[in-house]
Amino acid sequence: QLQIVESGGGLVQPGGSLRLSCAVSGFSLDDYAIGWFRQVQGKEREGVSCISRTDTNYVDSVKGRFTISGDNAKRTVYLQMSSLKPEDTAVYYCYAPGNYWGQGTQVTVSS
């Protein structure tokens, strides 16, 4: 059965860094694209970044600051977030096609 578990969120000061992890089971990273989304309470969920076997993509607001990568052996996708801003504060979710979502991990950027 396909499962997704995120981790790595927390509280960080503006300008700081965090690395989120998305551990998947039940499929290979080569088979599907994996995406990171984020959601602020009361707002729509926003696509942040995604990775496939051949490509990576980012929303404009995080380009140059976030880096997505995957480790096939560990079946884990990472989102390295740097130069964090208060507007990056959100719950971050990992997504796999077929409407599979993780439980989310909270990222709070505040001084």
Protein Blocks (a to p, Z undefined) as FASTA:
>chain_A
ZZdddehiacddehiacddddddehiafklpccddddddehiacddfbdcdfkbccddfk
lgokaccdddfklopacdddehiafklgccdddddehiiacebjaddddZZ
